[in-house]
Amino acid sequence: MKKIVPALCLAFWVAFLPGCGGESAETLFETAKLEELQNNPEHARQLYREILEKHSRSPYAKTAEERLNALEK
């Protein structure tokens, strides 16, 4: 039983904690690029918008805006 509790705590942390603070601009950008490559432009647009909303001062914001504009044409 003593080994189960730490394992459950770790599983909870891995599953839920990363979503609490949001994802980094880099993670969102890399995921958006992958979505474009997988022919899923709607999800890519959503991720680029999220970068602009939540990480507008990041180095990824300008490129995200460019990619978003290209996808909306």
C-alpha positions in Angstrom: 0.0 0.0 0.0 2.9 2.4 0.8 4.1 2.1 -2.8 0.7 2.7 -4.3 0.2 6.2 -2.8 3.3 7.8 -4.3 2.5 6.2 -7.6 -1.0 7.6 -7.6 0.3 11.0 -6.6 2.8 11.0 -9.5 0.1 9.8 -11.9 -2.2 12.6 -10.8 0.6 15.2 -11.2 1.5 14.0 -14.7 -2.1 13.9 -15.8 -3.5 17.1 -14.4 -0.8 19.6 -13.4 0.5 20.5 -16.9 -2.9 21.6 -17.9 -3.3 23.9 -15.0 -0.7 26.5 -16.0 -1.3 26.2 -19.7 1.3 25.3 -22.3 4.3 27.2 -23.2 4.4 29.2 -26.5 7.1 26.9 -27.8 4.9 23.8 -27.1 1.9 25.4 -28.7 3.9 26.5 -31.7 5.5 23.1 -32.3 2.1 21.4 -32.0 0.5 23.9 -34.4 3.3 23.2 -37.0 2.7 19.5 -36.6 -1.1 20.0 -37.1 -0.4 21.9 -40.3 1.8 19.0 -41.5 -1.0 16.6 -40.7 -3.5 18.6 -42.7 -5.4 19.8 -39.7 -5.5 23.6 -40.3 -8.4 24.3 -38.0 -6.5 23.0 -35.0 -3.4 24.8 -36.1 -5.3 28.1 -36.3 -6.7 27.5 -32.8 -3.2 26.9 -31.4 -1.7 30.0 -33.2 -4.6 32.1 -31.8 -3.8 30.8 -28.3 -0.2 31.8 -28.7 -1.3 35.3 -29.7 -3.7 35.5 -26.8 -1.6 34.0 -24.0 1.9 34.6 -25.1 1.8 37.8 -27.2 5.3 38.9 -26.0 7.0 35.6 -26.8 9.4 35.2 -29.7 6.8 32.8 -31.2 4.0 35.4 -31.5 5.1 37.1 -34.7 5.5 33.8 -36.6 2.3 32.5 -35.1 0.5 35.6 -36.5 2.1 35.1 -39.9 1.1 31.4 -40.0 -2.4 32.3 -38.9 -2.8 34.9 -41.6 -1.5 32.4 -44.2 -4.0 29.7 -43.0 -6.9 32.1 -43.1 -6.4 33.0 -46.8 
